[in-house]
């Protein structure tokens, strides 16, 4: 989106054919008047644009994640990705599609990426009255996945597939439960789902990560669920709590989240 703010701007040195971004080599002069913007999530877009307008920069080397809603326009981003040609299943109104983020985070790889407690899944399945479908890292050989399959014996477990197929499966869902995962967050945000359940935990909790802003508070599709679990370590004690239905969570309204985010920034 930054390229659109700069006259003649375009993205190069990125190869994302799934997102209609082909690899374009940098121009020969890219190292001259180079503006380096290295960071994590917050960037001064007005300042960057001004550097080009005032001819203090001719190119940008970007490094970071930029996970803030204010940087993106949903309609513009949606036009970049067209998954219609992908052979992925579609789960309609009778199903509750649940994304499972497991893998390396089970060992505490990142303190702000965590799996979801089974009690959360149980509550949403019961409240919705829909048949659960688990998509994602559900076929790994670990205790979390084994217990998940044992707990939800009657659920559908989508076949192991490529990340792109999983992404499109989530994006096509009518009712979606996102994980603490930018992957499922993006699939949900770009979807036409009727309801999206988003856990306010880890990277999604503005009180924990005020530098990240991925809560679409004005999007009526979303149902927000606040978790109080602190940092994720992947300890045996935390995992036991996840299996034992003792992790507290509650439905929270968008205004309460907005107020909390405002306090976190002050």
C-alpha positions as CSV (number, residue, x, y, z in Angstrom):
1,X,0.0,0.0,0.0
2,X,3.0,2.3,0.6
3,X,3.9,2.0,-3.1
4,X,0.5,3.5,-4.0
5,X,1.3,6.6,-2.0
6,X,4.5,7.3,-3.9
7,X,4.1,8.4,-7.6
8,X,5.5,5.7,-9.8
9,X,6.1,3.4,-6.9
10,X,6.2,-0.3,-7.2
11,X,7.3,-3.4,-5.3
12,X,10.5,-5.3,-6.4
13,X,12.7,-8.1,-5.1
14,X,9.6,-10.0,-3.9
15,X,8.3,-13.2,-5.3
16,X,4.7,-13.9,-4.3
17,X,2.9,-15.2,-7.4
18,X,-0.1,-16.4,-5.2
19,X,-0.6,-12.7,-4.4
20,X,-0.2,-11.4,-7.9
21,X,3.3,-10.1,-7.0
22,X,5.9,-11.3,-9.5
23,X,9.6,-11.0,-8.9
24,X,10.9,-7.7,-10.3
25,X,14.6,-6.9,-10.1
26,X,15.5,-3.6,-8.5
27,X,16.5,-0.8,-10.8
28,X,20.2,-0.2,-11.3
29,X,20.0,3.0,-9.2
30,X,18.3,1.4,-6.2
31,X,21.3,1.8,-3.9
32,X,21.5,5.5,-4.5
33,X,19.6,7.7,-2.0
34,X,18.4,4.5,-0.4
35,X,16.0,4.8,2.6
36,X,16.2,2.0,5.0
37,X,13.1,1.4,7.2
38,X,13.9,-1.5,9.5
39,X,11.5,-2.2,12.3
40,X,8.7,-4.4,13.5
41,X,5.2,-3.0,13.2
42,X,5.1,0.8,13.4
43,X,6.3,3.0,10.5
44,X,6.0,6.7,9.7
45,X,4.3,6.5,6.3
46,X,3.9,10.2,6.0
47,X,7.6,10.7,6.7
48,X,8.6,8.1,4.2
49,X,6.3,9.6,1.5
50,X,7.8,13.1,2.3
51,X,11.3,11.7,1.7
52,X,10.4,10.8,-1.8
53,X,8.5,14.0,-2.4
54,X,11.5,16.1,-1.3
55,X,13.8,13.9,-3.3
56,X,15.7,12.7,-0.3
57,X,15.1,9.1,-1.3
58,X,14.7,7.1,-4.6
59,X,14.2,3.7,-3.1
60,X,13.2,1.9,0.1
61,X,14.6,-1.2,1.7
62,X,11.8,-2.5,3.9
63,X,12.4,-4.9,6.7
64,X,9.7,-5.8,9.2
65,X,6.1,-7.1,9.7
66,X,3.8,-4.0,9.8
67,X,0.9,-5.8,11.4
68,X,-1.4,-2.8,11.8
69,X,-4.8,-2.4,10.1
70,X,-4.2,1.3,9.4
71,X,-1.6,0.4,6.7
72,X,-4.0,-1.7,4.6
73,X,-7.2,-1.3,2.6
74,X,-9.2,-4.5,2.6
75,X,-10.6,-4.0,-0.9
76,X,-7.2,-3.3,-2.3
77,X,-5.6,-6.3,-0.6
78,X,-8.5,-8.6,-1.7
79,X,-7.7,-7.8,-5.3
80,X,-4.2,-9.1,-4.9
81,X,-5.3,-12.6,-4.0
82,X,-7.6,-14.8,-6.1
83,X,-8.0,-18.3,-4.7
84,X,-10.7,-19.5,-7.0
85,X,-8.4,-21.8,-8.9
86,X,-7.2,-23.5,-5.8
87,X,-8.6,-27.0,-5.1
88,X,-9.8,-26.5,-1.6
89,X,-13.0,-27.6,0.2
90,X,-15.8,-25.2,1.1
91,X,-17.5,-25.6,4.4
92,X,-20.9,-23.8,4.5
93,X,-23.4,-22.7,7.1
94,X,-23.6,-26.1,8.8
95,X,-19.9,-26.0,9.8
96,X,-17.7,-24.2,12.3
97,X,-14.2,-24.1,10.8
98,X,-11.5,-24.0,13.4
99,X,-7.9,-23.1,12.6
100,X,-5.3,-24.9,14.7
101,X,-1.9,-23.3,15.1
102,X,0.4,-25.9,16.7
103,X,3.9,-26.9,15.5
104,X,6.9,-25.1,16.9
105,X,4.8,-22.8,19.1
106,X,3.9,-25.7,21.4
107,X,7.4,-25.5,22.8
108,X,7.2,-21.8,23.6
109,X,8.9,-20.7,20.4
110,X,7.2,-17.2,20.7
111,X,5.7,-15.9,23.9
112,X,2.9,-14.1,22.0
113,X,1.9,-17.0,19.8
114,X,0.0,-19.7,21.6
115,X,-2.3,-22.6,20.8
116,X,-5.9,-22.5,21.9
117,X,-7.4,-24.3,24.9
118,X,-9.8,-27.1,24.2
119,X,-12.4,-25.6,26.4
120,X,-12.6,-22.6,24.0
121,X,-13.3,-24.9,21.1
122,X,-15.9,-26.8,23.1
123,X,-17.8,-23.6,24.1
124,X,-17.9,-22.2,20.6
125,X,-19.0,-25.6,19.1
126,X,-21.8,-25.9,21.7
127,X,-23.0,-22.3,21.3
128,X,-23.0,-22.5,17.5
129,X,-24.7,-25.8,17.2
130,X,-22.5,-26.5,14.1
131,X,-20.3,-29.4,13.2
132,X,-16.7,-28.6,13.9
133,X,-14.0,-28.8,11.2
134,X,-10.4,-28.5,12.3
135,X,-8.0,-27.2,9.7
136,X,-4.2,-26.6,9.9
137,X,-1.5,-28.3,12.0
138,X,-3.7,-31.1,13.3
139,X,-1.8,-34.1,11.9
140,X,1.5,-33.5,13.7
141,X,2.8,-36.2,16.0
142,X,2.6,-34.3,19.3
143,X,0.6,-34.5,22.5
144,X,-1.6,-31.5,21.7
145,X,-2.8,-32.9,18.4
146,X,-3.3,-36.4,19.8
147,X,-5.4,-35.0,22.6
148,X,-7.3,-32.8,20.2
149,X,-8.4,-35.7,18.1
150,X,-9.3,-37.7,21.2
151,X,-11.4,-34.9,22.7
152,X,-13.2,-34.1,19.4
153,X,-13.8,-37.6,18.0
154,X,-16.9,-36.6,16.1
155,X,-15.3,-33.6,14.4
156,X,-14.1,-33.4,10.8
157,X,-10.3,-33.1,10.5
158,X,-9.4,-31.6,7.1
159,X,-6.7,-33.7,5.3
160,X,-3.2,-32.5,5.6
161,X,-2.6,-30.0,2.8
162,X,-0.4,-27.2,1.6
163,X,-0.4,-23.9,3.4
164,X,-2.1,-22.3,0.4
165,X,-4.9,-24.9,0.4
166,X,-5.4,-24.4,4.1
167,X,-5.5,-20.7,3.6
168,X,-8.2,-20.9,1.0
169,X,-10.2,-23.4,3.1
170,X,-10.2,-20.9,5.9
171,X,-11.1,-18.1,3.5
172,X,-14.1,-19.9,2.1
173,X,-15.5,-20.8,5.5
174,X,-18.9,-19.4,6.5
175,X,-18.1,-19.5,10.2
176,X,-14.5,-19.3,11.3
177,X,-12.6,-19.6,14.5
178,X,-9.2,-18.0,14.0
179,X,-6.1,-19.1,16.0
180,X,-3.5,-16.8,17.4
181,X,-1.9,-16.7,14.0
182,X,-1.5,-14.0,11.4
183,X,-2.1,-16.7,8.8
184,X,-5.7,-17.5,9.9
185,X,-6.2,-13.8,10.7
186,X,-5.5,-12.8,7.2
187,X,-7.7,-15.6,5.7
188,X,-10.6,-14.5,7.9
189,X,-10.2,-10.8,7.2
190,X,-10.2,-11.4,3.4
191,X,-13.1,-13.9,3.6
192,X,-16.8,-13.4,3.2
193,X,-17.5,-15.4,6.4
194,X,-20.7,-14.6,8.3
195,X,-19.0,-14.9,11.7
196,X,-15.3,-14.8,12.7
197,X,-14.3,-15.7,16.3
198,X,-11.1,-14.0,17.2
199,X,-9.2,-14.8,20.4
200,X,-7.8,-11.6,22.0
201,X,-4.6,-13.2,23.2
202,X,-0.9,-12.9,22.4
203,X,-0.3,-10.8,19.3
204,X,-4.0,-9.8,19.2
205,X,-4.2,-8.4,22.7
206,X,-3.5,-4.7,22.6
207,X,-2.6,-4.7,26.3
208,X,0.2,-7.2,25.6
209,X,1.3,-5.9,22.1
210,X,0.2,-2.3,21.7
211,X,2.6,-2.1,18.7
212,X,0.3,-4.5,16.8
213,X,-3.2,-3.6,15.8
214,X,-5.2,-6.4,14.1
215,X,-8.6,-6.0,15.8
216,X,-11.2,-5.1,13.2
217,X,-13.4,-3.4,15.8
218,X,-15.8,-1.9,13.3
219,X,-16.4,-5.2,11.4
220,X,-19.7,-6.7,12.4
221,X,-18.6,-10.2,11.4
222,X,-16.2,-10.5,14.4
223,X,-16.8,-11.9,17.8
224,X,-14.0,-11.1,20.2
225,X,-13.0,-13.4,23.1
226,X,-10.6,-12.1,25.8
227,X,-8.1,-14.5,27.3
228,X,-6.2,-14.0,30.5
229,X,-3.2,-16.3,30.3
230,X,-0.1,-14.1,30.2
231,X,3.0,-15.0,28.2
232,X,3.1,-18.4,26.6
233,X,6.0,-20.6,27.6
234,X,4.9,-24.0,26.4
235,X,5.5,-25.5,29.9
236,X,3.9,-28.7,30.9
237,X,1.9,-26.8,33.5
238,X,0.5,-24.4,30.8
239,X,-0.4,-27.3,28.5
240,X,-2.1,-29.2,31.4
241,X,-4.2,-26.1,31.9
242,X,-5.1,-26.0,28.2
243,X,-6.2,-29.6,28.4
244,X,-8.0,-29.2,31.7
245,X,-10.4,-26.4,30.8
246,X,-9.1,-24.0,33.4
247,X,-8.0,-21.1,31.1
248,X,-10.4,-18.2,31.6
249,X,-11.9,-16.4,28.6
250,X,-14.9,-14.2,28.0
251,X,-16.8,-12.5,25.2
252,X,-15.9,-8.8,25.0
253,X,-17.5,-6.0,23.1
254,X,-15.5,-3.9,20.6
255,X,-15.9,-0.7,22.6
256,X,-14.3,-2.3,25.6
257,X,-11.4,-3.4,23.5
258,X,-11.1,0.0,22.0
259,X,-11.0,1.6,25.5
260,X,-8.4,-1.0,26.6
261,X,-6.2,-0.3,23.6
262,X,-6.4,3.4,24.3
263,X,-5.2,2.9,27.9
264,X,-2.4,0.6,26.7
265,X,-1.1,3.4,24.4
266,X,-1.1,6.0,27.1
